[in-house]
């Protein structure tokens, strides 16, 4: 009897090994300090802007290693972090508000390897360094905003219906409206009951007056809280994209808290400024008597109007009255008008927002409506030769469109120049503003040196565990032990390759999973080799012992690994960040060790002993 693999099995082993080496290779090349530059319209800087960037860097004497446009931004690589930080200061001042300059660490993977899809695996916060924020949403402010919104809507609705009312008193969870007569109260009650099914209405009589008490239901309160937290998460995620962070963690914790982790962020102050910035969105009518605006930016606006700059240039006069704010928007999606083929944005409003929009636009068909965006942002400027950053409020009109027909809870914004502009507008409308104020209640910064120390210690743990197993296997099982060691090394390569291909994030618990896998990987070989030795003691020939060892030990190995894999899947399904990282590496290690310990070592053993009769096994 001889032990031989068919050719296709050897080809499969070589293919898996070659793929593993190829996709593990990007992790060898490290990272370069880089700047990620993008225009405010969401695209990469144009040729003229790139020429200006080159001239700014040349004048400052800053050298770059590489410059390329990819994925909607310009990536500049630098030889060291000093050049990177100097370039960031110079470009923020030189380019102005039209561009976002974000510090980044770019993989130094060769171009040919990137073209094959090779990318290094991401490193978590504990390995790469970065910042951790625990942010709390101001739920009280959310409720105050809701009550204030209902107060304004009640006033407008009762005034439009010519219902006389007295004062409106706002409370913590609702409001009260006073009427002089029971008939006015009855008309108002029926009107409000139809318009606001989410409110609980009750009537009362005191102090000689007739009252309607409107309170927000517990279900509506919970919905308001959830929407506020969820919209803040979406807004923060979109803002973090400006920082160029790979694999950020932005998730809800409890009822009103949000965890933000930004691995690899070097400029922690900028990160804090961006994610903590507040913004508001307003729909207003344009002053038709002065549209388009022909005056100067410094001219005093007519009574009842305000002058704002437009994003695409120029200015526009808006009426002071705010129709609705971004809080009323439940969804905004970009698309293409099927009739004209032009880009558009479809907007959905909540019930009260739709009612207000319909009432206002029914009276103003043919007029123009504007979307005003307000945000606090940090701008850089040069003072006495030094670059300083200060917080300023930016107010700009991002869109002006003619009202073609009365609008309701669902309407379209057209007249956009490109699909990219439509996508950006939908993004701003959907999550351009924080639904509620947030405050940072916990802030931790993990420096790159501490992250590197964690990497070194984790790497040392893997090396020590690997070498201990290698020495034991080589001494105890001789040639068969060396074969197991080769399989163990290939197993580590495959784990790194799969993590890189999946673009999974490696954390300290993930390294623990790899260390555990090192021990489990040789466990399968120990079972096989002990079975082979048992067969030899029974007097079986070398070839029969090899065959029986692999065949009879397979079921035991499969049972042990499958049960561990089930445990890893449960950890991944129910665990949080660090536990998920441990479960991912453990799962990958189990699957790859099954391949290397059974199929891989069998292939090597067959090559060494398979065609030799009467051979003595070195086991």
C-alpha positions as CSV (number, residue, x, y, z in Angstrom):
1,X,0.0,0.0,0.0
2,X,1.2,3.5,-0.8
3,X,-0.1,6.9,0.3
4,X,-0.4,9.3,-2.6
5,X,-2.5,12.4,-3.2
6,X,-4.1,13.0,-6.6
7,X,-2.6,16.0,-8.5
8,X,-5.7,18.2,-7.9
9,X,-5.2,18.0,-4.2
10,X,-1.6,19.2,-4.4
11,X,-2.7,22.0,-6.8
12,X,-5.4,23.0,-4.3
13,X,-2.9,23.1,-1.4
14,X,-0.5,25.2,-3.6
15,X,-3.3,27.6,-4.7
16,X,-4.4,28.1,-1.0
17,X,-0.9,28.7,0.1
18,X,-0.1,31.1,-2.8
19,X,-3.3,33.1,-2.2
20,X,-2.5,33.2,1.6
21,X,1.0,34.6,1.0
22,X,-0.2,37.1,-1.6
23,X,-2.9,38.6,0.6
24,X,-0.9,38.5,3.8
25,X,2.0,40.3,2.1
26,X,0.5,43.9,2.4
27,X,0.9,43.7,6.1
28,X,4.7,43.7,5.7
29,X,4.9,47.1,4.1
30,X,3.6,49.3,6.9
31,X,2.0,52.8,6.5
32,X,3.0,56.3,5.4
33,X,1.8,59.6,7.0
34,X,-0.7,61.0,4.6
35,X,-3.2,63.8,3.9
36,X,-6.6,63.1,2.5
37,X,-8.0,66.2,0.6
38,X,-11.5,66.4,-0.7
39,X,-13.7,69.2,-2.1
40,X,-16.9,70.3,-0.3
41,X,-18.9,68.9,-3.2
42,X,-17.8,65.4,-2.2
43,X,-15.3,64.9,-5.1
44,X,-11.6,65.1,-5.5
45,X,-9.8,68.4,-6.1
46,X,-9.7,69.4,-9.8
47,X,-6.6,69.9,-11.9
48,X,-6.4,73.6,-11.0
49,X,-6.8,72.9,-7.3
50,X,-4.1,70.1,-7.5
51,X,-1.8,72.6,-9.1
52,X,-2.4,75.1,-6.3
53,X,-1.8,72.4,-3.7
54,X,1.5,71.5,-5.4
55,X,2.5,75.2,-5.4
56,X,1.6,75.7,-1.7
57,X,3.8,72.7,-0.7
58,X,6.7,73.7,-3.0
59,X,6.7,77.2,-1.5
60,X,6.8,75.7,2.0
61,X,9.6,73.3,1.0
62,X,7.5,70.2,1.9
63,X,8.4,67.0,0.1
64,X,5.8,64.4,-0.8
65,X,6.4,60.7,-1.6
66,X,3.3,60.2,-3.8
67,X,0.2,62.0,-4.9
68,X,-2.8,60.2,-6.4
69,X,-6.6,60.6,-6.8
70,X,-8.7,57.7,-5.6
71,X,-12.2,57.1,-4.2
72,X,-13.2,60.7,-4.4
73,X,-10.3,62.4,-2.8
74,X,-6.6,63.3,-3.3
75,X,-4.1,61.3,-1.2
76,X,-0.7,62.9,-0.5
77,X,2.0,60.7,1.2
78,X,4.8,62.2,3.2
79,X,8.2,60.8,4.4
80,X,7.4,61.5,8.1
81,X,4.8,62.9,10.4
82,X,6.6,66.3,10.7
83,X,6.1,66.9,7.0
84,X,2.6,65.7,7.2
85,X,1.6,68.1,10.0
86,X,3.3,71.1,8.4
87,X,1.6,70.3,5.1
88,X,-1.8,70.1,6.8
89,X,-1.4,73.6,8.4
90,X,-0.2,75.1,5.1
91,X,-3.0,73.6,3.0
92,X,-5.8,74.4,5.5
93,X,-4.8,78.1,5.3
94,X,-4.0,78.1,1.6
95,X,-7.1,76.3,0.3
96,X,-9.7,77.8,2.6
97,X,-13.2,76.6,3.3
98,X,-13.8,74.8,0.0
99,X,-11.8,71.8,0.9
100,X,-11.4,69.3,3.8
101,X,-7.9,68.3,4.8
102,X,-7.7,65.2,7.0
103,X,-4.7,63.6,8.6
104,X,-4.4,59.9,7.7
105,X,-2.1,56.9,7.7
106,X,-2.1,55.3,4.2
107,X,-0.9,51.8,3.6
108,X,2.4,51.6,1.8
109,X,1.4,48.6,-0.2
110,X,3.0,48.5,-3.7
111,X,0.7,49.5,-6.6
112,X,0.8,46.0,-8.3
113,X,-0.3,44.4,-5.0
114,X,-3.1,47.0,-4.6
115,X,-4.3,46.3,-8.1
116,X,-4.7,42.6,-7.1
117,X,-6.9,43.7,-4.2
118,X,-4.2,43.3,-1.6
119,X,-4.8,45.5,1.5
120,X,-3.4,45.3,5.1
121,X,-5.8,44.3,7.8
122,X,-7.2,47.1,10.0
123,X,-5.8,47.5,13.5
124,X,-8.1,48.4,16.4
125,X,-7.9,51.3,18.8
126,X,-5.9,49.3,21.3
127,X,-3.2,48.5,18.7
128,X,-3.1,51.5,16.4
129,X,-3.8,54.2,18.9
130,X,-6.5,56.8,18.4
131,X,-9.3,58.3,20.4
132,X,-12.4,57.0,22.3
133,X,-15.4,59.2,23.1
134,X,-18.4,58.4,25.1
135,X,-21.1,60.9,24.2
136,X,-24.4,61.6,25.9
137,X,-27.4,62.9,24.0
138,X,-29.3,65.6,25.8
139,X,-32.7,64.0,25.9
140,X,-34.2,66.9,27.9
141,X,-33.3,69.2,25.0
142,X,-35.0,66.8,22.6
143,X,-38.2,67.0,24.6
144,X,-38.0,70.8,24.9
145,X,-37.5,71.0,21.1
146,X,-40.6,68.8,20.5
147,X,-42.8,70.8,22.9
148,X,-41.5,74.1,21.3
149,X,-42.3,72.7,17.9
150,X,-45.8,71.8,18.9
151,X,-46.3,75.2,20.4
152,X,-45.4,77.0,17.2
153,X,-47.5,74.6,15.2
154,X,-50.5,75.1,17.5
155,X,-50.3,78.9,17.2
156,X,-50.0,78.7,13.4
157,X,-52.9,76.2,13.0
158,X,-55.3,78.0,15.3
159,X,-54.5,81.4,13.7
160,X,-55.0,80.0,10.2
161,X,-58.4,78.5,11.3
162,X,-59.5,81.8,12.9
163,X,-59.9,80.2,16.3
164,X,-59.4,82.7,19.2
165,X,-57.1,81.5,22.0
166,X,-55.3,82.9,24.9
167,X,-51.9,82.0,26.2
168,X,-50.1,78.7,25.4
169,X,-48.2,77.3,28.4
170,X,-45.4,74.8,27.7
171,X,-44.6,72.0,30.2
172,X,-42.1,69.2,30.4
173,X,-44.1,66.7,28.4
174,X,-46.8,68.8,26.7
175,X,-48.6,72.1,26.6
176,X,-51.9,73.8,27.6
177,X,-53.9,76.2,25.5
178,X,-56.5,78.6,27.1
179,X,-59.7,79.7,25.4
180,X,-62.3,82.3,26.4
181,X,-65.3,80.3,25.2
182,X,-66.3,76.7,25.2
183,X,-67.2,76.9,21.5
184,X,-63.7,78.0,20.5
185,X,-62.3,75.2,22.6
186,X,-64.6,72.6,21.0
187,X,-63.5,73.7,17.5
188,X,-59.8,73.7,18.5
189,X,-60.2,70.2,20.1
190,X,-61.6,68.6,17.0
191,X,-59.0,70.3,14.8
192,X,-56.1,69.2,17.0
193,X,-57.4,65.7,17.4
194,X,-57.4,65.2,13.6
195,X,-54.0,66.9,13.0
196,X,-52.1,65.3,15.9
197,X,-53.1,61.7,16.6
198,X,-49.8,61.2,18.4
199,X,-50.9,63.5,21.2
200,X,-53.2,62.8,24.1
201,X,-55.8,65.6,24.5
202,X,-57.9,66.4,27.5
203,X,-60.1,69.4,28.5
204,X,-60.3,71.3,31.7
205,X,-62.1,74.4,33.1
206,X,-60.4,76.6,35.7
207,X,-60.0,80.3,36.5
208,X,-63.1,81.0,34.4
209,X,-61.4,79.8,31.3
210,X,-61.5,76.7,29.1
211,X,-58.3,74.7,28.5
212,X,-57.0,72.0,26.2
213,X,-54.2,70.0,27.7
214,X,-52.0,68.2,25.1
215,X,-49.4,65.7,26.3
216,X,-47.0,63.6,24.3
217,X,-47.7,59.9,24.7
218,X,-45.1,57.6,26.2
219,X,-44.9,55.8,22.9
220,X,-44.3,59.0,21.0
221,X,-41.7,60.1,23.6
222,X,-39.8,56.9,23.2
223,X,-39.9,57.3,19.4
224,X,-38.6,60.9,19.7
225,X,-35.7,59.7,21.9
226,X,-34.8,56.8,19.5
227,X,-35.0,58.9,16.4
228,X,-32.8,61.6,18.0
229,X,-30.1,59.1,19.1
230,X,-30.2,57.3,15.8
231,X,-30.0,60.5,13.7
232,X,-27.1,61.6,15.8
233,X,-25.3,58.3,15.1
234,X,-25.9,58.8,11.4
235,X,-24.7,62.4,11.5
236,X,-21.6,61.4,13.5
237,X,-20.8,58.6,11.1
238,X,-21.0,61.0,8.1
239,X,-18.8,63.5,9.9
240,X,-16.2,60.9,10.8
241,X,-15.8,60.2,7.1
242,X,-14.2,63.6,6.8
243,X,-11.4,62.3,9.0
244,X,-10.5,59.5,6.7
245,X,-10.7,56.9,9.5
246,X,-10.6,53.2,8.6
247,X,-13.0,51.1,10.5
248,X,-14.4,53.6,13.0
249,X,-16.7,52.3,15.7
250,X,-19.9,54.4,16.2
251,X,-22.6,52.6,18.1
252,X,-25.3,53.1,20.7
253,X,-24.8,52.4,24.3
254,X,-27.8,52.3,26.5
255,X,-30.8,54.6,25.9
256,X,-29.0,57.9,25.4
257,X,-25.3,57.4,24.9
258,X,-23.1,56.9,21.8
259,X,-19.6,55.4,21.7
260,X,-17.2,56.7,19.1
261,X,-13.8,55.1,18.5
262,X,-11.4,56.4,15.9
263,X,-8.4,54.2,15.4
264,X,-5.3,55.8,13.9
265,X,-6.5,59.4,14.3
266,X,-3.5,61.6,14.9
267,X,-5.2,65.0,15.2
268,X,-7.4,64.3,18.2
269,X,-8.4,67.9,18.6
270,X,-9.8,68.1,15.1
271,X,-11.6,64.8,15.7
272,X,-13.2,66.3,18.8
273,X,-14.2,69.5,17.0
274,X,-15.8,67.7,14.0
275,X,-17.8,65.1,15.9
276,X,-18.9,67.7,18.5
277,X,-20.0,70.4,16.1
278,X,-23.6,71.3,16.0
279,X,-25.6,72.1,12.8
280,X,-29.2,73.1,11.9
281,X,-31.2,72.9,8.7
282,X,-34.0,75.3,7.9
283,X,-36.6,75.6,5.0
284,X,-37.4,79.2,4.3
285,X,-39.2,81.2,1.6
286,X,-37.2,83.5,-0.7
287,X,-38.0,87.2,-0.8
288,X,-39.5,87.2,-4.3
289,X,-39.3,91.0,-4.6
290,X,-35.5,90.8,-4.4
291,X,-34.8,87.5,-6.3
292,X,-32.3,87.2,-7.7
293,X,-30.5,89.5,-5.3
294,X,-28.8,92.5,-7.0
295,X,-27.4,94.3,-4.0
296,X,-24.2,94.2,-2.1
297,X,-23.4,91.7,0.7
298,X,-23.1,94.7,3.1
299,X,-26.4,96.3,2.3
300,X,-29.0,96.3,5.1
301,X,-31.7,93.8,4.3
302,X,-35.4,94.9,4.0
303,X,-37.5,94.5,7.2
304,X,-38.6,90.8,7.8
305,X,-35.8,89.4,5.7
306,X,-32.2,88.1,6.2
307,X,-29.4,87.9,3.7
308,X,-27.4,84.7,3.3
309,X,-24.6,83.5,1.0
310,X,-25.3,80.7,-1.5
311,X,-23.0,77.7,-1.7
312,X,-22.6,78.0,-5.4
313,X,-21.9,81.8,-5.1
314,X,-23.8,85.0,-4.7
315,X,-26.4,85.9,-2.1
316,X,-30.1,85.4,-1.5
317,X,-32.7,87.2,0.6
318,X,-34.8,84.9,2.8
319,X,-37.9,85.6,4.8
320,X,-37.3,85.4,8.6
321,X,-40.2,82.9,9.1
322,X,-38.9,79.3,9.3
323,X,-41.3,76.8,7.6
324,X,-39.8,73.6,9.0
325,X,-36.4,72.5,10.3
326,X,-34.4,69.4,9.6
327,X,-36.1,67.6,12.5
328,X,-39.2,67.1,10.4
329,X,-37.3,65.2,7.7
330,X,-37.6,61.4,8.1
331,X,-35.8,60.4,4.9
332,X,-34.1,62.0,1.8
333,X,-32.9,60.0,-1.2
334,X,-31.2,61.1,-4.4
335,X,-32.3,59.8,-7.8
336,X,-33.0,60.7,-11.4
337,X,-36.2,62.3,-12.7
338,X,-37.7,59.8,-15.2
339,X,-39.1,62.5,-17.4
340,X,-36.2,64.9,-17.7
341,X,-33.3,62.7,-16.8
342,X,-32.0,65.3,-14.4
343,X,-30.9,64.6,-10.8
344,X,-33.3,65.1,-8.0
345,X,-33.8,64.6,-4.3
346,X,-36.9,63.0,-2.8
347,X,-37.8,64.1,0.7
348,X,-40.2,62.6,3.2
349,X,-41.5,64.6,6.2
350,X,-43.2,63.5,9.4
351,X,-46.9,64.1,9.8
352,X,-46.8,67.5,11.3
353,X,-44.0,68.7,9.0
354,X,-46.0,67.6,6.0
355,X,-49.1,69.5,7.2
356,X,-47.1,72.7,7.7
357,X,-45.3,72.3,4.3
358,X,-48.6,71.7,2.5
359,X,-50.3,74.7,4.1
360,X,-47.4,77.1,3.4
361,X,-46.7,76.0,-0.2
362,X,-50.4,75.9,-1.2
363,X,-50.3,79.7,-0.8
364,X,-47.0,80.2,-2.5
365,X,-47.1,78.2,-5.7
366,X,-44.6,79.7,-8.2
367,X,-42.4,81.2,-5.5
368,X,-39.0,80.0,-4.5
369,X,-38.1,78.0,-1.3
370,X,-34.5,77.7,0.0
371,X,-32.7,75.2,2.2
372,X,-30.5,77.0,4.8
373,X,-27.6,75.1,6.4
374,X,-26.0,76.4,9.6
375,X,-23.0,74.8,11.3
376,X,-20.2,75.6,13.7
377,X,-16.9,74.6,12.2
378,X,-13.2,75.2,12.9
379,X,-11.3,77.3,10.3
380,X,-7.5,77.8,10.1
381,X,-5.9,81.1,9.5
382,X,-2.4,82.6,9.8
383,X,-1.7,85.1,12.6
384,X,1.8,86.6,13.0
385,X,3.2,83.7,11.0
386,X,1.5,81.0,13.1
387,X,-1.4,78.9,12.0
388,X,-4.3,79.3,14.5
389,X,-7.8,77.6,14.4
390,X,-11.0,79.3,15.6
391,X,-14.6,78.2,15.7
392,X,-16.9,80.2,13.4
393,X,-20.6,79.7,12.5
394,X,-21.1,79.0,8.8
395,X,-24.5,79.9,7.3
396,X,-25.2,79.2,3.7
397,X,-28.1,78.4,1.4
398,X,-27.4,75.0,-0.2
399,X,-30.4,74.9,-2.5
400,X,-33.1,77.2,-4.0
401,X,-36.0,75.7,-6.0
402,X,-39.3,77.0,-7.4
403,X,-42.5,75.6,-5.9
404,X,-44.3,73.9,-8.9
405,X,-47.3,72.7,-6.9
406,X,-48.4,72.4,-3.2
407,X,-46.1,70.1,-1.3
408,X,-46.9,67.6,1.3
409,X,-45.1,64.9,3.3
410,X,-43.3,63.8,0.2
411,X,-41.8,66.1,-2.4
412,X,-38.9,66.5,-4.7
413,X,-36.1,69.1,-5.1
414,X,-34.9,69.5,-8.7
415,X,-32.6,72.0,-10.5
416,X,-29.5,70.2,-9.3
417,X,-26.4,70.3,-11.4
418,X,-25.1,66.7,-11.0
419,X,-25.9,63.4,-9.4
420,X,-23.0,64.0,-7.0
421,X,-24.7,67.3,-5.8
422,X,-28.0,65.4,-5.4
423,X,-26.3,62.7,-3.3
424,X,-24.6,65.4,-1.1
425,X,-27.8,67.3,-0.7
426,X,-29.7,64.1,0.3
427,X,-26.9,63.4,2.8
428,X,-27.2,66.9,4.3
429,X,-31.0,66.7,4.5
430,X,-31.0,63.3,6.0
431,X,-28.2,63.7,8.5
432,X,-26.7,67.1,8.2
433,X,-27.7,68.3,11.6
434,X,-27.6,66.7,15.0
435,X,-31.1,66.0,16.2
436,X,-30.2,66.9,19.7
437,X,-27.2,68.4,21.5
438,X,-24.5,66.0,22.7
439,X,-21.8,66.3,25.2
440,X,-18.6,64.3,25.7
441,X,-18.8,62.5,29.1
442,X,-15.7,60.4,28.6
443,X,-12.6,60.9,26.5
444,X,-9.6,58.6,26.2
445,X,-6.6,59.0,23.9
446,X,-4.4,56.0,23.1
447,X,-1.1,57.3,21.7
448,X,0.7,55.5,18.9
449,X,3.5,54.6,21.2
450,X,1.1,52.7,23.5
451,X,-0.6,51.1,20.5
452,X,2.9,50.0,19.2
453,X,3.7,48.6,22.7
454,X,0.5,46.5,22.5
455,X,1.4,45.3,19.1
456,X,4.9,44.4,20.2
457,X,3.6,42.6,23.3
458,X,0.9,40.8,21.3
459,X,3.5,39.8,18.6
460,X,5.8,38.6,21.3
461,X,3.0,36.4,22.8
462,X,2.4,34.8,19.4
463,X,6.1,34.2,18.9
464,X,6.7,32.7,22.3
465,X,3.7,30.4,21.9
466,X,4.7,29.5,18.4
467,X,8.3,28.7,19.3
468,X,7.3,26.7,22.4
469,X,5.0,24.5,20.3
470,X,7.6,24.3,17.5
471,X,10.3,23.1,19.8
472,X,8.1,20.5,21.6
473,X,6.7,19.1,18.3
474,X,10.2,18.9,16.7
475,X,11.7,17.1,19.7
476,X,8.8,14.8,20.5
477,X,7.6,13.9,17.0
478,X,10.8,14.4,14.9
479,X,10.1,14.6,11.2
480,X,6.4,14.5,11.7
481,X,6.8,17.3,14.2
482,X,8.6,19.4,11.6
483,X,5.8,18.8,9.2
484,X,3.3,20.0,11.9
485,X,5.4,23.1,12.4
486,X,5.3,23.9,8.7
487,X,1.5,23.6,8.8
488,X,1.4,25.8,11.9
489,X,3.3,28.6,10.1
490,X,1.1,28.3,7.1
491,X,-1.9,28.5,9.4
492,X,-0.7,31.8,10.8
493,X,-0.2,33.2,7.3
494,X,-3.7,32.1,6.3
495,X,-5.2,33.8,9.4
496,X,-3.5,37.1,8.5
497,X,-4.5,36.7,4.8
498,X,-8.2,36.1,5.6
499,X,-8.3,39.0,8.1
500,X,-6.8,41.2,5.3
501,X,-9.2,40.0,2.6
502,X,-12.2,40.6,4.9
503,X,-10.8,43.9,6.0
504,X,-11.5,42.8,9.5
505,X,-10.2,44.7,12.5
506,X,-7.4,43.1,14.6
507,X,-7.5,44.0,18.3
508,X,-5.7,42.7,21.4
509,X,-8.5,40.1,22.0
510,X,-8.0,39.1,18.4
511,X,-4.3,38.4,19.1
512,X,-5.4,36.3,22.0
513,X,-7.6,34.3,19.6
514,X,-4.5,33.8,17.4
515,X,-2.4,32.6,20.4
516,X,-5.2,30.2,21.3
517,X,-5.4,28.9,17.7
518,X,-1.6,28.2,17.7
519,X,-2.2,25.6,20.5
520,X,-5.4,24.2,19.0
521,X,-3.8,23.9,15.5
522,X,-1.2,21.3,16.7
523,X,-3.8,19.6,18.8
524,X,-5.2,18.0,15.7
525,X,-1.7,16.8,14.6
526,X,-1.1,15.4,18.1
527,X,-4.3,13.3,17.8
528,X,-3.2,12.0,14.3
529,X,0.4,11.3,15.3
530,X,-0.6,9.4,18.5
531,X,-3.0,7.3,16.4
532,X,-0.2,6.5,14.0
533,X,2.1,5.5,16.8
534,X,-0.7,3.3,18.2
535,X,-1.1,1.6,14.8
536,X,2.7,1.0,14.6
537,X,2.7,-0.6,18.1
538,X,0.0,-3.0,16.9
539,X,2.3,-4.1,14.1
540,X,0.8,-2.2,11.1
541,X,3.0,-1.2,8.2
542,X,4.2,2.4,7.9
543,X,1.8,3.1,5.0
544,X,-1.2,1.5,6.8
545,X,-0.4,3.3,10.0
546,X,-0.3,6.7,8.2
547,X,-3.6,6.0,6.5
548,X,-5.3,4.7,9.6
549,X,-4.0,7.6,11.7
550,X,-5.5,10.3,9.5
551,X,-8.8,8.4,8.8
552,X,-9.5,7.3,12.4
553,X,-8.6,10.6,14.0
554,X,-10.6,12.7,11.6
555,X,-14.0,12.3,13.4
556,X,-12.5,13.3,16.8
557,X,-10.7,16.3,15.3
558,X,-13.9,17.4,13.5
559,X,-16.0,17.1,16.7
560,X,-13.6,19.1,18.8
561,X,-13.2,21.9,16.2
562,X,-16.9,22.1,15.4
563,X,-17.9,22.5,19.0
564,X,-15.3,25.3,19.4
565,X,-16.5,26.9,16.2
566,X,-20.1,26.9,17.5
567,X,-18.9,28.6,20.7
568,X,-17.0,31.2,18.6
569,X,-20.1,31.9,16.5
570,X,-22.2,32.4,19.7
571,X,-19.5,34.8,21.0
572,X,-19.7,36.8,17.7
573,X,-23.5,36.9,17.6
574,X,-24.0,38.1,21.2
575,X,-20.7,39.8,22.1
576,X,-19.6,43.4,21.7
577,X,-16.5,44.8,20.0
578,X,-13.5,43.2,21.8
579,X,-15.3,39.8,22.1
580,X,-16.3,39.9,18.4
581,X,-12.6,40.4,17.5
582,X,-11.7,37.4,19.6
583,X,-14.4,35.3,18.0
584,X,-13.5,36.3,14.4
585,X,-9.8,35.3,14.7
586,X,-10.7,32.2,16.6
587,X,-13.2,31.1,13.9
588,X,-10.8,31.8,11.1
589,X,-8.0,30.0,13.0
590,X,-10.2,26.9,13.5
591,X,-11.2,26.6,9.8
592,X,-7.7,27.2,8.5
593,X,-6.1,24.8,11.1
594,X,-8.5,22.1,9.9
595,X,-7.2,22.6,6.4
596,X,-3.5,22.8,7.3
597,X,-3.4,20.1,10.1
598,X,-5.3,17.5,8.1
599,X,-5.0,18.1,4.3
600,X,-1.7,20.1,4.4
601,X,0.3,17.8,6.7
602,X,-1.1,14.7,4.9
603,X,0.1,16.1,1.6
604,X,3.7,16.7,3.0
605,X,3.7,13.2,4.7
606,X,2.7,11.6,1.4
607,X,5.5,13.4,-0.4
608,X,8.1,12.3,2.2
609,X,6.9,8.7,2.9
610,X,4.1,7.9,0.5
611,X,6.0,6.1,-2.2
612,X,8.4,4.2,0.0
613,X,7.7,0.6,1.1
614,X,9.1,-0.8,4.3
615,X,10.2,2.7,5.4
616,X,10.8,3.4,9.1
617,X,8.7,6.4,10.3
618,X,10.5,9.1,12.3
619,X,7.7,9.7,14.8
